[in-house]
């Protein structure tokens, strides 16, 4: 089993890529800071790794949620463009 990611030509740095995703960039820095603080506070490498894994999982969930919301918004905008006369579903008061 090969766990390596396929080699792709990278034309942009991570800084350039994350410039369009400032929340993700900020979260990655927060995770790195959390690990630094944990290790400085006496946590073992295993404990720091467990913390990092949990935070990366949360970040992945956030990214997928953001992606799903963006796709939904895009589909909604396209539907409204294609069918401007359609009614909107809004909660009645």
N, C-alpha and C positions, 0 to 999 in steps of 0.2 A: 504494500500500500504506500503510495507516494503522498506525503502530506504537504509537499511544497506547492506554493502557488505557481501557476504558469508564468513564465517569463514574458513580460510585455515591455514594449518600449515606453519608457516614462519620459514625457516631454515637459511635465510640470513638477516642481518640487511639492512636498507636502504643505509647506507654507502657502504656496500659490493655490493649491487645491482647497485647503481649509479656509482661505480668505473668503470663500463663498459660503462657508458654514461656520460662522464665528462661535455658535453655541457648542458645536462639536469640538472645535479647537480649544475652547475654554474648559470643556469637560475633560479632555485629555490632559491638560495641564493640572486640573484638580486631582485627577487620578495619580499623576506623577507626584504631586505634592503630598497626597495622602500616603503614598508608599514611603516617601522620604521621612515624613513625620513618624510613621509607624516604626521604621527601622531606627530612627534616632531615639524613639521612645523605648527601645528594647525589644521590639517584636522580632520573632525569628523570621528567617527568609520564607519559611513555609507559611507563616501567618500573613506576612506581607503579600505573598503570592495569592493566597486565598482572598485577601481583600481586593487585590487588583482584579482577579478573575470575576468576582462579584460585580465590581464597578464596570468592567468591560461588558459584562452581560446586560447590565442596566443600560449602558450606553447603546448597545446593539438594539435593545428594545425601543429606546427613544428614537434611534435612527429609523427603524422600521415604521414606527408610529408617524414620524414626520414625513417619511416617504409616502405612506398610505394617505395621509391628509393632503399632501401636495397633489397626488394623483386624483383624489376625490375632487379637490378644488378645480383641477384642470378639466376633469370630465364634466363637472357642473357648468363651468364657464363655456365649454364647447357645446353642451346641450342648450344652454341659454342662447348662444349665438346661432345655432342651427334651428332652434324653435323659439323665437322671441315671444310668440303669443301664448306659450304654455304657461300654466299657472304655477306659482311657487307654493310649496308646502310650508305653510307657516302655522304655528300654533294659534288657534283662535282664542280671543280673550273673552 
